[in-house]
């Protein structure tokens, strides 16, 4: 499996009948490289995803085995960036500043 980031859509006005409903997306693979992966999850641009490749990708569709060799199988959930803690109010001083 590969980790990647979705960078765009690939529009195909014609495609063979064996390919089910879904979208072709361009992805940048972590560690280098770019490829087109098939997506049935509805992933969006900028989303980090997990991609299965080869016969595993095609096998997910059952006996039909469409000619798909990269399939987005998950979205990577990342913890939200840690926000800075709110500033603490200083306790009032007991003395006068005059």
N, C-alpha and C positions, 0 to 999 in steps of 0.2 A: 504494500500500500504506500501511497505517496501523500504528502501534505502539500497543498497548493493554495494559491489565491486566484479567485476569479477576476479576470481582467477585461472581459468583453463577451459579446454575443457573436456567434457565427450564424449568419442567415443562409439557409438553404431552401430555395424556392421549390426545388425538386429533390425528392429522396425516395429510396426504394421502399416498397410496401412493408418489408419485414421490420423496419425501424418503428417502434411504438411512439406514442405521444411523449414529448419531452423537448428539451432544448440542447443545442450544441453550444458549449461555452468555451472560450479560450481561457486557459489557465497558465499561470507561472508556477512551476514546480519549485519547491524549496530545494536549494542546492544547485539550482540552475536548470534551464530548459523551459520550453513552452510547448503546450500541446492543446489539442481540442478534446474535450471530454463531454460525454452525454450526461444530461442532468434530468432527473425525474422529481427532484425535491423542490425546485423553485429557487435555487440559489441565486444570489444577486452579486453584482459587481462589487469587488472589495471584500467579499466574504471569504474566509479561510475554510477550506474543505478537505475531506479525506477522499482519495481517489483509488479505486481498485482498477487494476490493469490486466490485460491478456484474457485468457479463457475464463477467468473468474468473473470479469466484467460481463462478458457475453452470456455466461451461464446463469446469471441472475434472472434472465428473461425466460428461463425454462427451455423447453424443447425447441423453440424457434431459433435460438442462437443467432440473433441478428449480428451483422458485421460491426460490432462495437467493441473497441479494445481499451477504452478508458471510460469509467463510470463513476460519477460522483455519488458516494454512498453515505456521506455524513457531513455535518457542519461542525466545525471546531468551535466549541464554546470556550471563550477565554474570560477569565475574571476581569471585571471592570478595572480600569486603571485606578490605582489608589489615589483618592483625592486627599489633599493636605487637610490635616485636622483643623477644625475651626480654632481661631485664636481665643485663648482663654483671657477673660478679663482679670486684670490685676486687682487684688483685694485693696480696698481703700486704706490709705495710711492714716494713722491716728494723729499725726502732728500737722501743724500748720506749715505752709511753705513761705510765709512772709517773714 
